[in-house]
Amino acid sequence: MSRGKILVVDDEPEIVRSLQLRLSAAGYEVHTAMDGLSATKKAIETQPELILLDIGMPAGNGHVVVERLRNIGETSHIPIIYLTARTSDEDYRKARDGGVCKYITKPFDSEVLMAAIESQIERSFELQV
Amino acid sequence: MGDVKDLAILIVDDRPENLASMEQLLVQDDLRILTAESGNEALGLMLENDLALVLLDVQMPGMDGFEVAELMRRNERTRRIPIIFVTAINKERRHIFSGFEAGAVDYMFKPVDPFIMRSKVQVFLDIKRHELARESLLLELNAANQRLQEISQRKSDFLSAASHELRTPLTIIKEYCSLLHDQVAGPLNEDQHKFTESALRNCNRLADLVNDLLDLDAIESGHADFRRMALDINTVLAEVHEDFLSRCESLEQTLVLESSPDLPPVLGDGPKLTQVLVNLVGNAHKFMGGAGTITLRAYVQDDQLRVEVQDTGPGISPEDKDRVFEKFTQLSRKDGPGAKGTGLGLAISHKIIELLDGQLDLESEPGRGSLFYFSLPLFSAARQVSAMVADHTKSRHNEGDSWSLLLLKAGGGAQAMPEALEETLAQVVRKGDDLVEEVRWGEEVIKTVLLKTTQDGAFSFLARLDQAMGEQSVMPCRLQYSLMEIGRQERDQFVWDPESLVFSDLALTGESKGMKHV
């Protein structure tokens, strides 16, 4: 029984793979995408409880993906955590404006990341009940 | 003198033989001598040439010398050219030219003494030479400044790109180490566990270094985002205290917080002060190595708030004391592994406190612990606004001449700032150019908008604001504004005086209500 569905989006294959390993080991069902466009498609298809999203990516960066998802009925509610190497004020502001629930910078602490994921998924399950 | 420009003077006389003899008298190598036989011709030459001096005959048919001077005074391009009147009479008319800059007007009486004439002209030529040299130096200086700013910007861009490129592989290394360490790939023996722990610790160190480098660069190049406002230092102290409590306990260190709940607010930037205190307490924690006491202390002293971090650690020798705030200083220690920092923490902290108008310093003796301390200005609305102007205008390397400071408040005393205004401001304010802050001034809350524009530009901002408020179709409210322009010279030293403020009504109604602001 899965603890919840998570969509991992990053254009760096090794990051996608390592996150997939960790999240699967923790009991989550993991879907992946490596660019902005397929991220949007996968989000609609799989209806995840949470999206881990990189910002700097081809075919629509993270901010663009967030905007698209917010404008689509089936995905507008999905909580998003940014996982990014970018740290500019501009990025922080866009994250806030887009309603991104957490901004985690790379390199991240796996404990911090897992705690953020857990609390977010718990919250979305509570809302569904 | 280093200038290559020719010096030029103009001799004006209606008689060609006078012009010839004067030219003869004044001829020298690097001097261009222009001549004119009438006032009109002279004025034309003055506009075309950069003159060191005009020798002006007073008695001329048509326009006389004084009339020429009068016309020169009215034109921006000729009013600063020095004049020597050459005259036989009319001494009583000198007072007419009292409006000229001192020393710019002189008189020679006919017949002219060649020696005196030459030395007088020489004085004006020397002045002009100095002026030209100064101008060219100034140009060079500006060009050099411009180049330095470009280089500094390129360095920041490079650092930022490099750090971004470093982060991704570092993330991958760290995550795989972490997966091994967490035994996701299978159980580890004791040695393997230790090894992955060590690898992880150094990944963190590298990550800290990347962050610190970016931080320091942002602060040094003036790009760091400082938001100074009224701040209760106790919230910062409590946060830091809580952060370190369990870490200190694990090393049998006592972390004491000595503060009073009724401390006045300071003018500070919360996240930046937290960063400094985390660094100072972190250093104390790390370098004590084992048991001891760390004290976090805050109290008012001489109209300032003094904050101290004291430890009972090994202390710092006098020769090391001068170096601790330098970059990449790692003091000699006998500590084991784990007690390594990036060598940038204190340099960053020192810079941050400096930008908050304080100074970070220390008292220490080997074997008797260290005391790091700094003072911060207490909060006042005037200080906050002045600091905002200084922080924001300084952080942009712009040549723009003017900024405007616009203050908005809801009329009628303590009335809350309407939410609609908040939203509208967010819409109207342009990215990067304008800054909105909130200032608590007694009972009132004032919105301050710092605009990168002149006063005229600020009025068009007000018009946009008015229109946008109208589109929101909200209840009209009484909104007042006060506007001031901040010139380039005033920016660094800007001091805001709330006593001198005059607020005017801005009838926020929009077109729907058919009213306009006055």
Chai-1 contact restraints between the chains, C-beta under 6 A:
chainA,res_idxA,chainB,res_idxB,connection_type,confidence,min_distance_angstrom,max_distance_angstrom,comment,restraint_id
A,E12,B,T168,contact,1.0,0.0,6.0,A-B,restraint_1
A,E14,B,I172,contact,1.0,0.0,6.0,A-B,restraint_2
A,S18,B,E175,contact,1.0,0.0,6.0,A-B,restraint_3
A,S18,B,Y176,contact,1.0,0.0,6.0,A-B,restraint_4
A,L21,B,L179,contact,1.0,0.0,6.0,A-B,restraint_5
A,A25,B,V184,contact,1.0,0.0,6.0,A-B,restraint_6
A,A85,B,H164,contact,1.0,0.0,6.0,A-B,restraint_7
A,A85,B,R167,contact,1.0,0.0,6.0,A-B,restraint_8
A,A85,B,T168,contact,1.0,0.0,6.0,A-B,restraint_9
A,D89,B,D225,contact,1.0,0.0,6.0,A-B,restraint_10
A,K106,B,R167,contact,1.0,0.0,6.0,A-B,restraint_11
A,K106,B,T171,contact,1.0,0.0,6.0,A-B,restraint_12
A,P107,B,L170,contact,1.0,0.0,6.0,A-B,restraint_13
A,P107,B,T171,contact,1.0,0.0,6.0,A-B,restraint_14
A,P107,B,K174,contact,1.0,0.0,6.0,A-B,restraint_15
A,P107,B,A207,contact,1.0,0.0,6.0,A-B,restraint_16
A,S110,B,S178,contact,1.0,0.0,6.0,A-B,restraint_17
